[in-house]
Amino acid sequence: MLSKWRNRHFFVLDLALLPLCVYVSYVIRLDALPGARWWPGMGLLAVVVMVTTPLVFRRAGIYARFWRYASIDELLLLAGAWSVTVVVAGLVSWLTHRLWMDEWIVPRSIPLILFLVGLVAIAGPRLAMRVLARRQPQLPAGQVMKPVVIMGAGDAGTMILRELQQNPQLGLRAVAFLDDDPLKRGMVIYGLRVEGGRRLIPQLAQDGVKQIIIAMPTAAGKQIREIVTLCREAGVQARIVPGVYELLGGRVTVNKLRDVEIDDLLRRAPVQTDIAAVRALLRDKRVLITGGGGSIGAELARQVAMCSPREIVLLGHGENSIFEVVEELRSRPQMPPVRGVIADVRFPARIRRVFADDQPQIVFHAAAHKHVPLMEDHPGEAILNNVLGTQSVLDAAQETGVERLV
């Protein structure tokens, strides 16, 4: 029933528990039931807390959270908001005692005790909702669970495990983690032990494991090939979480799992980019991007815009695509000046004129035909655009003293 509660229920519960928390704080402080001389100060503190708490909690967004899916961030926010409430209530009570009502006594240790008692009282029901939400769902009658092993005990593997635990109707039961990191071996993550590295795959297959889920979206192709080879030799099905370029920061879920494809086996090793160095290179510089209307050029423009350049110039021969990218960037807050230039890299004179007029300091050359099979059928166009077009950009950059060309 608690799992069906909403924030209005928590609001009412908070107001009911707060006076009790104040009373319990006095009992703990006095080590006895508070006598009549303590009631005025206790009443003042209770009233101030009951008035301050809804205001602070509303301001902090406590009553806008969905506590069924609460995380450590929500608990830290709750603790912070409650801290502010206790500090305000303590100051108001102390000032009232010192300036107006000497008999309204609030011991100095009461706010600290109230913070601890109240934190338990307001966080308890919310944590209870989170715990109920995490209860293992019931297995459908008659369903047989297939034992699977998750290869990769990182963020992706952890998300896959949570999905399997919360959705038994999928018919998959995770029995172990595998990870080549020796520091993770023997660790337990959400009740599942990291048994060892990939070399355990044949042994686990003999123990009845039917499927290996490769949850390593940033792994290089060489690693994927070795794991797939071990699975094939052991007679175990291998399924994989897509590469990081396919996930694009989205949540890893079981429905994204698929069979291993050739692209997975050919993944390049991840390149670690020095973001600080890139920002320093582009800051306050005039940046020109050829092929700015294409998929690569447009994404380059979005990334460059976050590095505080003085200006971004998007060059391309398609007016519609250039217009759309320019308008997209201009619509974003805190964007540097963005301009579009319609020009074709196949015409050297036009490119030299653009470079002479705009005087770019950094150039990203992304104007190229990239569909290899199609270009094999039209080699003349490929050479004209990709080879001679690049030569015209290089010549113009050299003539105008461009600092960097990528």
N, C-alpha and C positions, 0 to 999 in steps of 0.2 A: 504493500500500500504506500509506503514511504517513497517508492520510486515514481509515484504519480504526482508527488507534490510539486507545486510551482512556487515562485518567489513570493507570492502573496501569503502563502502558508508560512514560509520562513519569516516573513515580516511580523506576522501575528505571534509566532513562536518566540521570536527575539524579544518582543515587548513583554511577553509573559515571563520569560526566563531572566531578563535583566534585573528586576527588583530582587528576585531570589538570589542572583549572583552577588548583589550588594550585601544582602543579609548574610550569606555564607561567608563573605569576605570578613565581615565584622566578627562572626563566630570564630573564624580561624585566628584573627588578630587578637581577640580577647580571651580565647581559649575557654569561652563560656557563652551562654546566651546573652545578647546585649540588653542591659538594663535601660530604664527610662531616660537617663541622661544622654544616651547615645542615639535615641530615636530621631531627634531633630536633624542632626548631621547626616544620619543614614537616609532619612527621607529626602533631604536636599540632594544628596549624591544620586539617589535612585531617580529622582525627577530629571536631573541634568543629564544623566546617562540615557534615559528613555527619550529625551528630546534630541540629544546630540546624535545618537546612534543612527536613526533613520536618515538624518540629514547627511552625515558623513558617508554612510553606506550608499546612499543614492548618488552622491557626488562621485564616489569611487567606482560606481557601476556594480556593486555587490548584488543588488537586486535585479540586475540584468543578465546575470550569469546562469548558464544551464548546468546545474551542479551534478547532473547525471554523468557529464563528461568532464568533470573538474580535473585539473592537473595541479602540479606544484605551483604553477603561476597563480592560479586562483587562490590557493591557500596562503601564499605570500601576500597577495592583495588583501585578503581577509584579515590577516594578522596586522598589516600596515594600517588598514582602516580602523581596526579596533584599537590600535595603539594611539592613533590620533584622537579617537573618542575618549579614551581613558585620560590622556593628557589634558584635553579640554575640560572634562568633567572635574578632574583633580584641581586644576587651576581655579575654576569657577567656585568650587566648594571652599578652597583655601582662602580666596579673596573675600568670599562672603563671611567666613568665620573671622578673618582678621579685621575687616572694615565695618561690619554691621552686627553680626550675631555671634558674640563670644561663646554663647552656650551651645551653638551648633558645631559640635566637635567632629572633625574628620581626621583621625590619626594619619600621620604622614606615610605609613606603610600600607594603608588601605588601597591606594591606586595600584600599587604593584601587585598586591594579592588579587585585586579585582581583575587586573589584566590577565593573570593566569587562569583564574576561575572562569571568567567570561569567555576567554578564548576556547576553553574546553566546551562551554555551553553552546556557543554559536557555531563552532566548527563541527561539533559532534554530529548533529543531524545531517549536515551537509556531507560529511564523510560517510555517514551511514548510507546515504543515497548512492554515493559513488561505489561503495562496497557492494550494495545490492545490484548495481548495474553490471558489476564484474562477475557476478555469480555464474558458474558454469551452466550454460543452457542444457536442457535435457536432450539426450540423444533420441532421435525418432525410433520408435519401436521396430525391431527387426533389422535395423541398419548395421552393416558391418563396416568397421573403420579400417581404412588402409594405412599401415604405418609408413610414415615419411620422415626423412631427415632433412634438416635445413642446413645448407652449406653457406656459412657466413653468419657470424653472430654479431653483426653490426646493426645499424638503424633499420635497414631494409629487412634483414632477417627477423629482427624483433617485431616489426610490424606484421610480417607474415605470420609469425607465431600467434600474435594477438588475434588476428583474423581467424585462424584455425580454431583457437580456443573458444571464440565467441560464436562460431558458426559450425557446430557439429554436423549440420545437415549436408556439409560439403563432403562428408565421408572420409576426411583425412585427419589422421592423428599424428602429431609431431612427437617423435620418441627421442630425438637427440639433436643437438647442434654439432656441427663440425666447423672448425676454424683453424687456419694455419698459424694464427698468432699464438705463440706459446704462453703469453701472459693471460689469455682468456681460458686456457684449458683448465678444467675442473670447476670453473665458475658456473653458477646457476642463474639463469635469466628467466623470470616468470615461471619458475618451477621446472625449467628444462636445462639439463646439464650440457656443457660443452665437453664432449667426450675426447676430442682430439682433432687431428688434421685430416686432410683428404685421403691419406693412406689407409684410413679405417673403412673406406667405402666397401671394399670386398668383404671384410669381416661382417659389417652391418647387413650386407646383402645375404650372407649365409644365415643371419639371425632373423630373416624374414622381412627386411625393409624392401618395399616395392618401388619407391620413388625418392629421388633426390631433388630438392628444390634449391637451385643455385640463386642465392640472394646476395649477389655481389655486383651491383649496377655500375661500379666504377672500375671493376677488374679489367685487366688487359686481356686481349684475345688469347695469349699464350696460356694464361691461367685457366681460362674457360676450356680450351682445347684439352689440357691435361685432365681436368675434372670429367669432361665428357668421355674421354678415352677410358678412364677408370670405371665410369658407370657402364659403358658399353661392354667392357670386359667382364664386369660383374653381373651383367644381365639386369641392370636396374634402369628404369626410365628416368631421364633427366629433363626437368623443366626449369625455366629460368625467369627471373625478374628482368624486364627490359633494361637496356643500358640507360645511364643517367640522361643522355641526350634525348631519349624517348619519353622519360618520365617528366622532364621539364619541371621538377620541383613538386609534382603532384604526389598525393598520398599513394603509398605502395599497398596494393590490395591483391587478394587472391585472383580476382578476375583479370588482372594484368599478366598473370603467369601464362607462358606459352612454351611450346617446344623450342629447343635450341635451333637457331637458324645460322646460316653461313655468316651473316653479319656479326653475330656474337663471337664466332671463332676468329674473326679478322679485326676485332677491336684493337685500336691503338692503345698503347700505354698512356695513362692519364698524364697530362702536362700541368705542372704546378706553375701558375702565373703569379708573378710578384705584383700584386694589385697596387701596392704603395708606389712602386717604381713607375707603373703605367700612369697613375694619377699625376705623379710629379712631371712625367714627360709631356702630358697633354694639358696640364693646367695653364690657363691664360694663353693658349696657342690657337692660331687659326688653322682648322683642320679641314681638309678637302677629301671627300670620299667619292671615288669613281664607282659607277654602278650602284649609286645610292638608292635607286628604286628597286633593286633586286632583293632577294631574301637575305643574302649575306651582307650586302651593303646596308640594308635597312637595320639589321641587327647590330652591325658595327656602329651605326649612328646612335642607336639607343644606348649602347655601352659607353661610347665616347661622351655622350651628353652628361653622363653621371660623373665625369672626371673634370668638370668645370673648365672647358675650353673657352677661349674668347669668342669663337664663332665656328659654326659648322656649315660647310658648303657641300651640298649633295649634287653631284654631277651625273647625268644620265641622259639617254636619248629618248626615253619614253616619258612624255609629259604627264600622263595619268599616274603612273607609279611614283614619280618624283613628287607630284602634288600631294598624293595621299600620305607619303612618309613625312613630308614637310609639315603638313597640317596635323598629323598625329603628334609629332614632337612639339609643335607650338602649343598644342592643347594641354600639354603636361605642365604642372607647376614647376617653377624655378628652373626653366630651361634656358640655355644660352641662346643667342640669336641663331636662327637657322634659315638658310637660303637655298633655293633650288636653282640649278643652272642646267639648261637643256643644251647638250653638246654630245658629240659622238667621238670616241677615242680613235676612230679610224681616220679622222681628218686632222692631221698634225697641226695645220695652221690655226684651226679653231681651238685646239687644246692649248697651243702656245699663247693665244690671246687670253683665254680664261685664266691661265696661270699668271700671266703678266698683270691682268686686272685685279685678281684676288690675292696674289702674293701669299699662297698658303705656306705654312711652316712645317706641317705634318701632312703627309698624303697616304691614304689607304687605297690601294688599287684593287678594286673588286669587280671591275667591268670585264667580264669574260663569259664566253659560252662554256657551260659546265656539263652538258649532257653528252657524254662521250660517244655512245652508239650513234646518236644523231649526227654528231660532228664527223664521225668516220665516214658517213655518207656524203658529207659536204666539207671536205678538207680545205677547200679554198676559203670558205667563210671562217673556218676555225683559225687559219693562219692570218687572215686579214684582221680579225678582231683580237684574238688572243696573243699573237706574236707581234704583228706590226702595230696594233693598238697599244700594247705594252711599251713598245719602243718609242712611240710618240709621247707617252706619259713620262718615260724616263728622260727623254730629251728636254721636254718642257720643264721638268723638275730641276734638271741640271742647269738650265739656262737662268732660272729664277732663284737659284740658291735655296731650294727646299732643304730643311734640316734632316728630316727622316722620311723615307718612303718604304712602305710595307707592301 
